[in-house]
């Protein structure tokens, strides 16, 4: 059974809805570089927090931490 009344083709996007990119605009950083930088800085921050926590725990374990002088 053939139905010629149905038009199942997708509608085309209207070109006036999209603003063209200006050719002189400086290109933004790549998303991959931004994610890589975020992962690196996040890892560095976690390492520094772990280093501080380890130092505090070592002082507590040795009993050399003094509160209030």
C-alpha positions, 0 to 999 in steps of 0.5 A: 500500500503506497501513500503519496499524501505523506511527506516524511522529508525533514524540514530545512533549517532557515538560514536567517535564524543563524548569524554568520561568524565574523572571519576576523574574530579571534578563535577561542581555546579548544574545549579539549585544552580547557578540559585538560587544563581543568583536570591538571589544576584540579589534580594539583589542588587535590595534591596540595590538600593531601600534602597539607592533611598528611603534614597535619596528621604526622604532627598529630601522630608525633604529638608535636602539634601545639594549640594556642602557644 
